[in-house]
Amino acid sequence: MSDDRPVMPRGSVGRTARLASLPLGAAGRATLGLGKRLSGQSADAVSAELQQRTAEQLFAVLGQLKGGAMKLGQTLSVFEAAVPEEMAAPYREALVKLQEEAPPMPVRTVHAVLAQQLGGTWRQRFQEFDDQPAAAASIGQVHRATWRDGRDVAVKIQYPGAATALMSDLNQLSRFARLFAVLFPGMDVKPLIAELKARVVEELDYSLEADSQRGFSAAFADDPQIVVPRVVASAPKVIVSEWLEGTPLSRIIATGTREQRDRAGLLMAVLHFSAPQRAGLLHADPHPGNFRLLADGRLGVIDFGATARLPDGHPEPIGRLLRWALEGKAEEVLADLRAEGFVLPTAQIDAQGVHDFLRPMLDPIAEPRFHFTRAWMQEQAARIADPRLEASRLGRQLNLPPAYLLIHRVTIGSIGVLCQLDAEGAFRGVLEEWLPGFSG
């Protein structure tokens, strides 16, 4: 077999079998649960055990796979703070592993990809190249090296066969999306998978990613808060960029100091709201594996595969809606929601009811400072997910226009990371400085 064989096999029986085990396992657990109910165990006890076993299986399967399975796992991992603590603790470690770990591709395959992408004399472009990967993700892995001019660089190499495997995984996972409701009550995973599929072509083209990184790097050049490594060289399946040394956010979430948590959280907010205004771009993959806190206090950003182009910056109606909601202007809020397509023309919704539905979510910017916690996010998730509550009924009548879909998902994901960080800071001030329409 050739050395450049696909690392992520096309149509692999093994991959399919692992994914297919998800619904089979769910059926087995349901049967087991019925037996335990008949034997006298309480419904709550049986439900908790089934939830636990489903969560363990989901993350065990996702953690073994690259491609779409790991991509979805990474995307969902930013919402981990919304999971009730009694369920979250047993698989939190698996979530962190999803963010930063994956089995490496063979060394000879790495060399074959570099030769194909950078030319047969690729070694001459480096003083040194470490064959052992420094990090791995859903569709590629990173090697540390020294460029010919002496700079330390990160070499991001795409797994052979990534495109086919990625689409195959996402197609399979969409069939099993309902199982994820066990972990994330109230979240419909199917639209999330559909969005990931729609962005596959762009994310697989490292040339496009390199262009996005260049845009971010230029916009934040010499910035005192955010650092983006410069691109040294690029090809459709390889990116070489300056090495960025720092503490991964996943480690700060696990063991970081109060100062590190607050600093990282505030700078994530600065990146989210300032990049569209400064670069015309939105970093659209907020999971912790993509960020580092540098020794000098800056936030490093290292992955630009998912990027939204916002040439006019953040849409002004977002800031205006937030301002009016905080001011209690319910009628104005509803009118603008209708104008922007958040409320279907035929929907009969009470303006004050909509305001009461939205207002608790705006606590982080209602006062000069706010402390993001898992408990706060869990409270919001439970309020929206419980079909017995008015908030859940109202939420189902609202619509998310396509133009706002990615912005909404990235914002919620970023909030999830802030809650994992347990970050406290002056977040309202960030919006006052960077979000159009928020300050009037």
N, C-alpha and C positions, 0 to 999 in steps of 0.2 A: 504493500500500500504506500502511496506517495506521502512525503512529509507535509505537503500542503493540503492534506485531506481536511474536510470541514471539522472544526472543533465542536461545533454545535450541529449535530447530524440532521440532515433534511429528512423529515418524516420518520425519525427514529422511533422504533418500537418501544425502546426503553423510556423515552420521554413521554410518549403517548400513554404508556402503561402507568407511569407515575401520576400524570394528570388525571387519568381515568379513575385512579384509586380514590379520588376525592369524593365523588358521589356514592361510590360503592361503600366507602367507609361510613358515610353519613347514613346510608340505609341500614348498615349493621348496627350503628349506634342507636338508631331509632328502635330497632328490634330489641336491643339490649335494654333500652329505657322502658319499653312496654313491659318486659319481663320484671324489671325491678319495681315498677308501679304495682304490678299484680302481686308481688311479694310483700307489699306493704310500705315501701319507702315513699316519703313525701314527694309531691310534684316538684317543689322547689329544689330539693336535694338532687333528684334525678336530672332536672333541667340544668343545674349548675355543673353536674358531672359531665353531661353531654356537651355543654358549651366548652368545658375544659378540654375534653378529648378532641372535639372538632378543631379547636384552636391549635392544639398541639400537632394534629395531622396536617392542617393547612400550612403551617409554617415549616414543618419538617419537609414537605414536598416542595414548597417554594424555595427553601434554602438550598435544596439539592440541584436546582436547575438554574441555568443562565437564561438568556433570552427574555421572552415576554413574561414568564413566570416570575423571574427575579425583578424585572422592571415593574410589574404590578406590585410585588411585595415591597419594593422600595417606595413606590408612590403612596401605598397605603400606610407605610410605617410612620409617616409624618402625622397621621391621625391617631397614633397610639395613645396620646394623652386623653382622648375621648372615651377610651375603654375603661369601664369600672375597675378599680384597683384590684378587687378580688379575682378578676379574670386576667388583668394585665400582667401581674407579677410573674406568673410561670413562663410566659413566652416573651417577656421584654428582652431578654438576652438574645433570643432568636431574631427579634426585629433589628437589634443593633448589628448582628452578624449580616443580615440582609443588606444593611446600608454600606458595608465596607468589605465584605468577603465574598469570594467565589473561587472555585477550583481553577488553577492556572492552566493555560494551554502549553503543550510541549515546547521545549526550547527550539527544536529544529523548525517547528511551525512558526514561531516568532521570527526566526531569521528569514524564513521563506517569505513572510509577509513584508518584512522590511526590504528585502531585495526587490520584491515586486513593486513596492510603492516608492522607494527612495533610490532604486537602481542597484545593480550588482556590486557597486563599490560603496555601498552604504556605510561600511565600517570606517571608511576614510573620513566620514563626516563627524565621527566621534573620536575623542581621545580615549574614552572608556565607555563600556556599555555593560550594565549588570543584567545577566540573563534571568535572575530571579525577580519576579514581579514585586513591585513595592505596594501595589494596590490593584484591586479588581472590581469590576462592576458588572452591569447586566449585559453589555454588548462588547466590552473591551477590557483590556488590562493596561496598567501603567508600569513602565520600567524606569529606573533612575539611570542617568548617564551623564557624561561630560562632553559637551559640544566641542567642536574643533577649536573654538576660541577660548576654551577654558571655563565657560559657564556651566553650572549645574543645570541639567534640564530633565523634564519629565517627558517620556515618550509614550504616548497613548496609542495602542495598537488594537484594531478591531478584530474580534474573533472571526475566522473564516466560517462561512455559512450562517452568519448572524442574521441576515435579512430573512431567509426562509424560516429559520427556527423561531425568530421573533414573531412573525405573522402566524405561524402554526400554533405557538403557545397561546397567543392572544385569542385566536379563534376558538381554541379549546376552552380557555378560561371563561370566555363569555357564556359558555353553556353552563358553567358551574357558579355563575356570579351570585346566585341566591345564597350559597353557603357562606359568603362573606358577611351576610347580615348577622350571623352569630357573633362576629367580632365587632362589627360597626353598625349597631342598630340604627335604622333610619337612613343609612347611606345606600343609594342605588349604585352598585359597582358597574353595571352595564354601560352607562354613559361614559364613565371613566375609562373603561377598556376601549370603547369606540374612539375616544379622543386620543388615546395612546396609539391606536392603529392608524389614525389619520396623520399622526406626526412621525410615523416610522420612517418614511422615505427621507425626510429632512434630518432626522436624528442619525440615520445610518451614513449620511454623507459628511465625513469629517471636514471636507473643504468648506461646507456651509458653517459648521461649528467653529472652524478656525476664523472665518470672517466675523462671526458674532463675537468671538473672544477678542479679536482685534478692535472691534467697535467698543466693547466694554473697556479694554485696556487703554485705549486712547482717551475715553471719557473720564476715566479715573486715574490718569497718569499723575503721579506725585500727590495723590489725595491723602490727607492725614488720617482718614478713617477706613477707606476701602482700598484693597490692593488686588489687581488682576494681573497675573503673569503674562508677559508678552509672548506672542507666537514667534518661534524661531524658524520653523519650516512646517509645511503641511502637504498632505496628499489625501485622496478620497478615503483612505483607511488608516492613516497615520497622522498624528499631530505631535510636533515637538515644541514644547514651550518651557519657559524658565521654571526652574524648580521652586516650589513654595514650601518653606519649612514652617510648621506651626502645630498647634494642638487641635486635633479633629473635634468637631462639635459633639460627636458621639461620646468622646471621652469626657468632655465638659459636662454633658448631660448626666453621665454616670458618676463622676467624681470631682467635678469642677468646684472652685471656690465661689462664694457669693459674688465677688468682684468679676470673675470670669463670666459667670452666668449673665449678670446684668449687662456687662459690656457687649458680649456676643449678641444678646437679644436686641439691644438698642441698635447695633450696627446692622443686624439683619433687616430691621425696619427701615433704616436709612437706605440700604441697598434697594429694597423693594419699592420705595416711593420715589427715590431720587433718580434711579437709572432710566425710567421712561422719559424724564424731563432732560436728563443730561446726555443720554446715548440714543434715545428713541427705541430702547430695548427693555424688555422685562425678563429677568432671569426666572425661568418657569419650572425649575426643578429644585424645590427648597429642602430636599432631605439632607440630614446632617452630614452625610458623607461628602457633600460638595463644598464644605466650608471648613476653614481653619482659623483659629485665633492666634495671631502672630505674637512674638515676644514683645514687640513694641506697641501692642494694643490694637493693631489694625485687624480688620476682618479680611481674610483671604478667600477668594472665590476661584474654584478650579475646574468647573465643568459647565459647558455652555451648549450641550447637545439639545436641550429644550429651551428655546428662546422665543419669546413673542415680540413681534415687531410693532412698536407703537410710535410711529414717526411724529405724531402730534402729542406725544406724552400720554399720561393717564387721562381717560375721558373726564371732562369737566363735570358732567352730571353726577359722577360718583361723589365727588367732594361736596357738591351742592346738596345732594340727598342726605349725606351724613350730617351736614350743618343744620339743615331744616329739621331732621329727626331729633337732634340734640336740643333744638330750640322748641320742640313740641309742636311744630307746624304740620299737623297730621294731614290736612287737606292738600297742602303743597306737596308733601311727600307722595301721597297717592296719585296726584295729577302727574308728577314727574315719572313715577313708576309706570304709569300707563303710557306716557309719551315715549319712554325708552323701551317699551315692550316687556317689562317685568310682570305686568298684569294683562291677561288676555282681554280683548275688548268686550267679550260677553260675560266676563266674571263680575259677579255682584259682591263687592267687598266693602266693608265698613272702614272708613279712613282711620278712625281711632283704633280699631282692631289691628290694622296693619302696623300702625305706629307702636302699639303695645307689643306686637310680635317682634319687631325689629329692635326696639330700644334696649333690651338687656344685652344684646350682642355688641352694643356700642359702649359698654362700660369702660373698655380700655382707653377710649379717647374722650370720655365725659369729663374727666378731671385731669389736672396736669401730670399726675403720675398714676401708674397702675401696676399691679403685681399679677402676672400671668401664672395660673396654677392649673394642675390637672383637674382639681375639684371644680374650678370654674368652667372649664371646657366640658367636663362630664355633665355638669348641670345644664349647659346649653344644649348638648346633644340629646340628653334625656327629655328636655322640654319640647324639642322639635320632633323627636321620634315617637313619643307616647301618643297613640291615636285617640286616647281619651281626653287629651288636652286641646284647648282651643288653638294654641300655637301650632300644633301639628296640622289641624284642619286648615288653618290659614296658609301654612307653608305649602300645602299641596295645591293651592289655588294660584300660587305665584309661578312665574315662568322665568327661565334664564335665557335671555337672547344669546344667539351664537357669538356675537361680538364681545360679550362679557364672560363667556364660559371659562376661558383659560384664566382671565384675570381673577375671577371668583375662586377657581380651584387653587391657584397659587396663593391667594390671600389666605384662604382657609388653611392650606397646608403650612404656610409660614406661621400662622397663629398656633397651629399644632406644635411646631418646633419650639416656639416661645414658651408654651405651656410645659413642654418637656424640660426646657432649660430652667423653668421656675424663675423667669426673668422679671425684674422690676425696673421701671425706668420712666422717663418723660416721653412717652410715645405720642401724646397729643402734639407736642412741639414739632415732631418730625412731620406730621401731616400739615401743620400750619405752615411749615417751610416749603414742602414739596408737592402737596396734593392740590391741583387746581380746583377752585370753587369752594374749598373747605373754609377759607378765611374770609370769604365774601369777595 
